[in-house]
Amino acid sequence: MKKFVVLYFAQQSAQAQMAESSPEAAQEGMKAWMEWAARAGDGIVDMGSPLGAGTEITATGATEAKTGAAGYSILQADDLAGAQALLDGHPHLMMPGASIQVYETLDLPGM
């Protein structure tokens, strides 16, 4: 099985979303995530977590990251299509403007 890094993007940061959610809305959101996790089953290597503020580091310095990455997960599947199928109906996509990016991890040469 191949491994895939899943990045969740949102117009609002995960911290802001959690701060603005009522306890009931937060509970419903977690229920939807747990239902997705049950469907994905062994395809989930690491459920991941929400992400806070980030920094973009370049050769000339560091600045606040502006990509809107809100969280991550790590999945396993036979191929990219299989990883994409695991994300079908994912609850993150219920948020306005939300998206998910999936990247296959590659082995380092000689490792």
N, C-alpha and C positions, 0 to 999 in steps of 0.2 A: 504494500500500500504506500501511496505517496502522501506526503503531508502538505497542508495548505494553510497559509496565514490568511485570516479573514479580518479585514478592517472595516469597522462600521463608521460611517460618516453621517453627520447631522448638522443642520443649520444652527442648532443651539448646543452648547457644550453639555456633556453628561452631568457635570456638576450643577449647571443651571437647571437642567431638566429635573434632577432629583430635588433641588431646592424648591422648585415651583409645584411639584406634584403633591397632591393630598395623599394621606396614608392609604386611602382606598384605591386611588389611581396607581400608586406605587405597587400595591399588592396585586392589582389586576395585571400590571405590566410584568411582574415577576411570574405570575401564573402563566401568562402567554409564553414567556421564555422557557419555563419548565416544561410546558407542553411541547414546544419545539424541540427541546433537548431530549425528551422521551421519544419523539419521532426520529430524531437523528441518531439516537442510540450510540453504538460503538464508533460511529463516524466522528464523534467528538473526542479529541485527544485532550484538550484543555478548554473548558468553557470560557476562559478568559475573564475579563473584567472591564468596567468602564475606565476611561482614561481621563486624567485631569489636564491641567495646563501643560503645554509642551514647548520645547525649544528647538529651533532649527540651527544646526551648527554647520558652518562653512569654514573654508580655509582662512577667511578674513574676520571671523567672529561668530557671535550667536545672536539670534533675534527670536522673538516670540513666534512659535509655529502658527500658521494660519490655515492649515488644511482642514480643520474641523473634524479630526479623528476623534470619535467618541468612545471607541472601545475596540476590543479584539477578541478573537477566538482562534483556536488551532483545530483543524479538522483533518481527517484522513479519508482517502478515497482512492479508487483505482486510477482516476484521471480527473482532469479539470471539470469535465461534464458531470462526473459523479459528485464532486464537491459542490458544484452549482445546484445539483438536484437536492442535496442535503439542505440547502438554503431556501428551497421553494416554500413560500408562505411564511418566511421568517418574520417575527413580530417587529423587528426593527424597522421594517419597510412600511409599517402603519403610520409612522411619524411623517408629517409633511416635509418634503424635500430630502428625506433620508435616502442613503444609498449604501451599498455594500461592495467592497472590492475584494477579490480573491486572488492570491498569489501562490503558485506552487513553490515549495522550497526545493532547492537544488543541492546536491551533494557537493562538498568542496573537493576539488581534484586532489587525489592522493590521500584522502581521509577515509 
